[in-house]
């Protein structure tokens, strides 16, 4: 009987210690995980090329009355189709890496990194447990905690357009795609959902118009 009580007491103490450890390290672990998932997504976004050559004339049409700009029209349907293709590429890439079937297409650092993450089952970083103490002398000590990602919903894209005055007789126009990625980060003490947004600039252009009469006078 005494052995049973001793075992129960040890298990309770162990459970309490795990809970206390979780409470103490979770904020720091969440901060590190957010940084690592953002770095990973940014790396993928920056290395995902446009699925086709952009047709500038198709994206934006500027109509003039003499030197004066009369209308500026954006082809948001065309921009949305580009966004859909990018989203499809990202979906396939994240899924293949997560499933462990991604194969590098060249010997660049980016491709080697993706293949390694894929072989590790979606582990984007390994953090020494000493780093969670926020003490620089202990940062490299202890076993590593693996930060693993899991996609939990479809990646989405939206089209954003903007027209604003720029100087005396210019307007600045921009058309961008906002890519939203939702991921679950799997950690030993907790799981956290992260929502990230990134922008693909399609057009950023300064257009010259007519100098207003009041300025000339």
Buried (B, 14 or more C-beta within 10 A) or exposed (E): EEEEEEEEEEEEEEEEEEEEBBEEBBEBBBEBBBEBBBEBBEBBBEBBEEEEEEEEEEBBEBEEEEEEBEEBEBBBEBBBEBBBBBBEBBBEBBEBBBEEEBEBEEEEEBBEBBBBBBEBBBBBBEBBBBBBBEEEEBBEEBEEBBBBBEBEEEBBBBBEBEBEEBEEBEBBBBBBBBBBBBBBBBBBBEEBEBEBEBEBEBBEBEBEBEEEEEEEE
